[in-house]
């Protein structure tokens, strides 16, 4: 479209240009025309014959000295009044709509969401108000789109935060599994984190089948009574019950027992066998589970399977291990087996076999007063002193927390007492250099011999424990038989 020059006037009705043209005529052209007309009467006498009125107005002042002056001034005054009133009227007609448009635009600037500018009559101001209204409508449309984008952004942020919380939960569960924490604590964490991921009113539950190695609580729940889990069926297929998925005949009993909730259940596998189920649910009306939530339950079920598999491997590893992780000496399982073998060999060869049992005096108090690192270091030092005192054919092992057992092949009770007393003295000397009396550890010991005190490893250990408990009640840092 061609651009129109801003100074050109359009003589259109009701237009700003038309009003400005009439105002210009009234202010300039009309007075000038009247004056020219009067001047023509003076300059050209024949015009008086054509216009009698003009001749009357312009009589010779010498014949009628008062007539021309009065009428001439009257005509001039009337012309000025008409031009002024017309100019004022047209000016008000121009200024009034401009002021109205200005007020409407100001109101719109203060409240963009309000109504648009009132449409004026046809003309430039009408075009201006229509353009402002169109611009306002476009701004409102853009603002509505921005609000929608803001709402979607808020929803995305909430979803991101929710996923971050879930990811943090999975990382925490993985860390607990990797650090070898107690299986009960790991399973409780899985159930609690799964329930929290769906909101404050959701519940979660875990049911496991009995296993000969995994000694765990079979049923646990978050915000749900575990007694309701008695009807849980261990099935390899997943279960989904919500507004779009009514319960099947197979799951209706369980659904009724749990109070008719919305429910998602995923099987927990252990070496291709179903060992339990993991569930999450709520009682929200007309609720439909999202595919993301179902996938999340599946991920938590896999985490549960990993935790169970890890515990199974650790249990087998503990069963196969023969050394104590802290002190490096033999563990109780190995020592019992080794003692049984030595007893059988001693009976077959008709040779003596003895054991020496040691316990740290006042160990419970020492453990309460010191840090875990200091307690572990003390146990290592005790084990080291014992190992350095015995011979190559002897064996030392750690029982429980502060008990140490030494198997002494080819030694009778008298010889076993001498070895035990030497161990006691060396331990007392090793800790005597400490300035803190609470750190000057000592041990009490007892000995037992086969076959005098027993024919099996259990009998010898029971005899030695009974003797050391009796001695500990009377004094410390001593060896009894």
C-alpha positions, 0 to 999 in steps of 0.5 A: 500500500502506498504511503500517504504524505502526512500534510495532505488533506482529505475532504471526507465527512466526519474526518479530521482533515475535513474539520481542519480544512473548515477551521482553516477556512473560517480562520483565514479565508473568510476574513480575508475574502470579506476584506478583499471584497470591501477593498474592491469597492473602494478601488473599483467604483463600478463594483458599487453599481453591481452590488447596491449594498456595497455602494451603500456601505461605501458611500462617500464619507464627504456626503455621509460622513457617519454611514460608511464607518458604522456599517463597515465596522459592523461587517468586519466585526460580524466576520470576526465573530463568525470566524472565531465561533466557527473556529472554536466549534470546529476546534472543540470537535477536533480536540474532544475526540482526541482527549477521549482517545487519549483517556481511553489509551491511558486507561488501557495502559494502566489495565491492559487486560480491561476492555479496549478503546471505544470505537470512534466515528469514521475518520482518522481517529476511528482508524487509530482507535481500531488499530489500538483495539487490534493491538490490544487484542493481539497483546491479550492473545499473547498474554494468554499464550504466555500464561499458558506457557507459564502454566506448562513451564510450572508443570514441567518444573514440578515434574522435573522436581518430582523426577529428581526426588525419585532419582535421588531415592534410587541413588540412595537405595543403590548406595545402601545396597552397595555399602552392604547395609542391613537388608531390613533397612534397605527394604524399609527404605524402598517401601518408604521412598516408593510411597512418598513418590506418589504423594502424602496420601499414597501407601506402599507395601512389600510382601516376600516369601520365606527363604532359607537364607534371607532372614527378613520380615516378610511383610512391610508397608508404608501408611498401610496396616500390614495385617491387610497383606495376608491376602496378597498372592505372589504372581508373576504378572503385574496388577493394575486397578484404577478408574480405567482398569477394574479388578479382575476375578483373580485380584478382587479378593486382594482388592477388597481386603485392601479397602478397594484402592487404586493399586499397582503391583509388580512381582519381585524376582530372584533368579527367575523366581517370583519371591514377592510383590511390591505395591503402591496405591491410593484411595483417590476417586477416578484416579488413573495411574500414569505409565511413568508411575507403573514404570517407576514401580517396576524400577523399585521392584528391580531394586528390591530384587537387586537388594535380595540378590546382593544379600544372598551373595553376601550370606554365601560369602560369609558362609565361605569366609574363614577370616574375620574382616576386622582383625584378620584372624579366623572366624568362629565358623572356621574355628569350630570346624578346626577344633572338631578336627583337632579333637578327632585327631587327638582322640585317634592319636591319644594325644591331648588338645586344649583351648584357651578362651579370652575376653577383654575386661570392661569392654562394654564401658570402653566401647561406650567411652571411645569412638568406633575407630579406637575400639576397632584399633584396640581389638586389632592390637589384642589379636596381634599380641595373641598371634605373636605369642602362639606357635605356627601349629596353634590357631587363633580366632575371634568369637562374637565381639570381644572373645578370642579362642586359641586352639592348642594342639598337643597341649595339656591343661597345664601347658595351656595355662602357661600359654594363656598366662603369657598372652594375658601378661603381654596384652597388659604390657601392650596397653600399660603405656597409655596415660588414660586408665580407661585405655589400659586394657586387660584380658581374662582367660580360661582353659579347657582340655579334651577329653577331661572337660569335653569330647566335642568343640561345643563342650570345651567352649561351654566349659571355658565360658563357664569358668571365665564368667565365674572368674570375671565376677571375682577379679580381672586380668587372670587365667582360670582352669 
